[in-house]
């Protein structure tokens, strides 16, 4: 490879990393459907957080959460991200 290709690869990998961080932040801040308004978003959070509390250990393992993480998220108020 010549020097130009190495630079392009480095820049491309940096852009990908930056895009993944941005995408992760936006996914964390709003994982509900975009068509929901504020109250719909609150309703969605309330129900999904309650559902986390009811998951079995096998289901938690499938989604990559520990019981403590699920409990912590499930007990958060619906108005908090």
C-alpha positions in Angstrom: 0.0 0.0 0.0 1.1 3.5 -0.6 1.1 6.3 1.9 -2.1 7.8 0.6 -4.1 4.6 1.1 -2.9 4.4 4.7 -4.0 7.9 5.4 -7.4 7.2 3.8 -7.8 4.1 5.9 -6.9 5.9 9.1 -9.3 8.8 8.3 -12.1 6.4 7.4 -11.6 4.4 10.6 -11.8 7.6 12.6 -15.0 8.7 10.8 -16.5 5.3 11.5 -15.6 5.5 15.2 -17.0 9.0 15.4 -20.2 7.8 13.7 -20.6 4.9 16.0 -20.2 7.1 19.1 -22.8 9.5 17.7 -25.2 6.7 16.8 -24.7 5.1 20.2 -25.5 8.4 21.9 -28.6 9.0 19.8 -29.8 5.4 20.3 -29.4 5.7 24.1 -31.2 9.0 24.2 -34.2 7.8 22.1 -34.8 4.1 21.4 -38.5 4.6 20.9 -40.2 5.0 17.5 -39.6 8.6 16.2 -43.3 9.2 15.6 -44.0 9.3 19.3 -44.6 12.6 21.0 -43.4 13.5 24.5 -46.2 11.6 26.3 -45.9 8.6 24.0 -42.2 8.5 24.7 -42.9 8.6 28.5 -45.5 5.8 28.0 -43.0 3.7 26.0 -40.3 4.1 28.6 -42.6 3.3 31.5 -43.7 0.0 29.8 -40.3 -1.1 28.6 -38.7 -0.4 31.9 -41.3 -2.4 33.7 -40.8 -5.2 31.2 -37.1 -5.3 32.1 -38.0 -6.1 35.7 -40.0 -9.2 34.5 -37.3 -10.8 32.3 -35.9 -14.2 33.2 -32.2 -14.7 33.7 -32.0 -16.4 30.3 -33.7 -13.4 28.6 -31.4 -11.0 30.3 -28.4 -13.0 29.2 -29.7 -12.8 25.6 -29.8 -9.0 25.7 -26.5 -8.8 27.5 -27.7 -7.3 30.8 -27.2 -8.5 34.4 -30.0 -8.6 36.9 -28.6 -5.5 38.6 -28.4 -3.5 35.4 -32.0 -4.4 34.5 -33.2 -3.6 38.0 -31.4 -0.2 37.9 -32.9 0.7 34.5 -36.3 -0.7 35.4 -36.6 1.4 38.5 -35.6 4.7 36.9 -38.5 7.2 36.6 -40.0 7.3 33.1 -39.1 11.0 32.6 -35.4 10.3 32.9 -33.2 9.1 29.9 
